[in-house]
Amino acid sequence: SPHVRFLINNAGFDKFGPYDAVDVETSLNMIDLNVKAVVALSLTAIPYMERGAHILNIASMAAFLPLPYMNLYAATKVFVRHYTRALNMELKDKSITATAVCPGWMKTGLFDRAKTGADKTIRSFIGLTSPDKVARKALRDAKQGRDMSTYGLFPKAVHLASKLAPQRLSMKIWTVSQGIH
C-alpha cells in the first residue's frame, strides 16, 4: 500500500465583496473546496501515513477574525484552522503532525478569481509576500510539530490583535483599512 509522508491541502478560493455579490452556487462551491475537500483528503490520507508524516492544511490569517466583504472565505478558514489544530492533537499518538498554515496576503492567482466587480471590495493587501517564504516556514513548523504556522509580521499582529481586541472593533478597523464605510 502507498505511504503518504506529506499531504498539503492548498486548494481554495475567495470572492471579494458583499454577501450579495456572490451567488448561492459559487458560495456552496467555496465551502466544498475550502472545507469539505480538506476533510475528505485528510481522512483519506491518514490511514496511509506513518510516524513522522505531516498534514499541512492551508488556512489564512482570515481565520483569526470575522471579515466583512470576505465573510464566507474567512468562515471557511476558521473551520480549517480549528479542524487542523484539533486533528493534530488527535494524531499525537500516531506521531503524525497536522499544521494549520495561516499566511497573510500572498502573490498567487487568488486575487484574479476573487474579484467580483463589487463597489465594496477588498483593496488593501498589507504585507504581501511570496508563497515560497510561507511554504519554507510552514515545512519547518510542521517538522517541529507545531499545530499552526504564521509567516510575517502583519499576520502575527492580526493574530495577536484577534486575542486582545473585541471582534466588533476588529471588523470596523478591517473595513476602514479596506476603504469600505
DOZA-295021 format. One record per residue (C-alpha): residue number from 1; x, y, z. Coordinates in Angstrom, 3 decimals. Layout:
BEGIN
  num         u         v         w
  NUM         X         Y         Z
...
This chain:
BEGIN
  num         u         v         w
    1     0.000     0.000     0.000
    2     1.162     3.602    -0.539
    3     2.882     5.631     2.176
    4     1.902     9.288     2.389
    5     4.608    11.414     4.029
    6     3.115    14.839     3.275
    7    -0.417    15.950     2.490
    8    -0.671    19.622     1.579
    9    -4.242    20.814     1.190
   10    -3.648    24.037    -0.708
   11    -6.709    24.371    -2.942
   12    -9.145    27.126    -2.113
   13   -10.747    30.284    -3.442
   14   -12.303    33.533    -2.306
   15   -14.727    36.118    -3.648
   16   -14.227    39.727    -2.576
   17   -17.325    41.813    -1.941
   18   -20.607    41.863    -0.045
   19   -22.756    38.790     0.519
   20   -24.960    39.601    -2.489
   21   -22.023    39.824    -4.933
   22   -21.642    36.038    -4.820
   23   -24.391    33.663    -5.916
   24   -25.511    30.657    -3.881
   25   -23.873    28.089    -6.169
   26   -20.477    29.815    -6.009
   27   -20.784    30.180    -2.219
   28   -21.518    26.470    -1.800
   29   -18.641    25.595    -4.162
   30   -16.335    27.645    -1.922
   31   -17.457    25.631     1.109
   32   -16.984    22.385    -0.826
   33   -13.414    23.240    -1.846
   34   -12.228    25.175     1.207
   35   -13.820    22.877     3.818
   36   -15.133    19.544     2.527
   37   -12.101    18.802     0.333
   38    -9.726    19.421     3.264
   39   -11.628    16.919     5.418
   40   -12.032    14.353     2.634
   41    -8.356    14.417     1.660
   42    -7.143    14.389     5.264
   43    -9.327    11.434     6.231
   44    -8.390     9.575     3.055
   45    -4.637    10.085     3.559
   46    -4.306     9.401     7.309
   47    -4.643     5.594     7.032
   48    -1.630     5.663     4.657
   49     0.518     7.800     6.949
   50     3.197     6.506     9.281
   51     5.096     8.093    12.157
   52     6.687    11.370    11.112
   53     4.135    12.149     8.392
   54     2.679    15.640     8.061
   55    -0.597    17.250     7.034
   56    -0.388    20.938     6.119
   57    -3.801    22.499     5.674
   58    -3.669    25.992     4.234
   59    -5.909    28.253     6.282
   60    -5.306    32.020     6.306
   61    -4.875    34.980     8.598
   62    -8.549    35.432     7.660
   63    -9.141    32.594    10.149
   64    -8.318    34.976    13.004
   65   -11.259    37.384    12.556
   66   -14.725    37.686    11.040
   67   -14.083    39.688     7.861
   68   -16.895    41.656     6.263
   69   -16.713    41.524     2.454
   70   -14.792    38.244     2.729
   71   -17.286    36.711     5.147
   72   -17.632    33.211     3.726
   73   -13.923    32.785     2.949
   74   -12.950    33.834     6.480
   75   -15.541    31.429     7.916
   76   -14.192    28.510     5.856
   77   -10.657    29.276     7.006
   78   -11.746    29.334    10.667
   79   -13.012    25.794    10.070
   80    -9.679    24.729     8.540
   81    -7.711    26.255    11.413
   82    -9.805    24.706    14.176
   83   -10.158    21.328    12.458
   84    -6.417    21.069    11.812
   85    -5.325    22.088    15.298
   86    -7.726    19.608    16.919
   87    -6.697    16.898    14.426
   88    -3.061    17.491    15.366
   89    -3.852    16.665    18.978
   90    -5.776    13.531    17.971
   91    -2.878    12.341    15.792
   92    -0.206    12.734    18.525
   93    -0.366     9.001    19.390
   94     0.473     8.180    15.762
   95     3.294    10.791    15.667
   96     1.627    12.493    12.690
   97     1.605    16.290    12.667
   98    -1.267    18.410    11.350
   99    -0.378    22.076    10.880
  100    -2.795    24.898    10.046
  101    -0.876    27.310     7.835
  102    -2.223    30.843     8.344
  103    -0.474    33.137     5.865
  104    -1.306    36.710     5.109
  105    -1.660    38.047     1.590
  106     0.431    36.082    -0.927
  107     1.264    36.723    -4.576
  108    -0.939    33.986    -6.072
  109    -3.814    33.590    -8.518
  110    -6.319    34.016    -5.674
  111    -6.746    37.728    -6.434
  112    -7.873    37.266   -10.040
  113   -10.528    34.731    -9.092
  114   -11.607    36.710    -6.014
  115   -12.621    39.883    -7.867
  116   -16.377    40.343    -8.228
  117   -16.540    43.905    -9.524
  118   -18.414    44.977    -6.383
  119   -18.097    48.588    -5.213
  120   -17.490    47.468    -1.647
  121   -14.490    45.212    -2.072
  122   -11.043    44.365    -0.769
  123    -8.397    46.849    -1.923
  124    -5.567    46.762     0.607
  125    -3.083    43.889     0.739
  126    -0.715    44.788     3.588
  127     2.318    42.553     3.983
  128     2.028    40.893     0.555
  129     4.627    38.114     0.373
  130     5.691    35.229    -1.831
  131     4.342    31.701    -1.333
  132     7.841    30.177    -1.156
  133     8.618    32.063     2.077
  134     5.350    30.911     3.636
  135     5.994    27.327     2.462
  136     9.518    27.206     3.914
  137     8.289    28.356     7.324
  138     5.277    26.006     7.200
  139     7.501    22.990     6.495
  140     9.862    23.996     9.296
  141     6.956    24.445    11.725
  142     5.387    21.113    10.707
  143     8.666    19.282    11.263
  144     8.827    20.878    14.730
  145     5.353    19.500    15.489
  146     3.577    22.859    15.569
  147    -0.177    22.869    15.031
  148    -0.120    26.331    13.454
  149     2.271    28.266    11.227
  150     2.076    32.008    10.609
  151     4.668    33.779     8.459
  152     5.286    37.516     8.586
  153     4.849    40.400    10.962
  154     1.409    41.516     9.735
  155    -0.365    38.123    10.080
  156     1.240    37.673    13.521
  157    -0.010    41.136    14.546
  158    -3.515    40.280    13.286
  159    -3.415    37.053    15.306
  160    -2.388    38.919    18.449
  161    -4.998    41.626    17.871
  162    -7.676    38.952    17.461
  163    -6.926    37.808    21.003
  164    -6.899    41.287    22.532
  165    -9.428    43.459    20.700
  166   -13.200    42.927    20.591
  167   -14.275    41.410    17.269
  168   -16.654    44.293    16.553
  169   -13.732    46.754    16.796
  170   -11.527    44.491    14.652
  171   -14.206    44.317    11.956
  172   -14.511    48.121    11.975
  173   -10.729    48.547    11.634
  174   -10.777    45.985     8.801
  175   -13.498    47.756     6.821
  176   -11.896    51.184     7.287
  177    -8.486    49.810     6.211
  178   -10.170    48.481     3.058
  179   -11.788    51.845     2.299
  180   -15.264    50.448     2.999
  181   -17.514    52.633     5.176
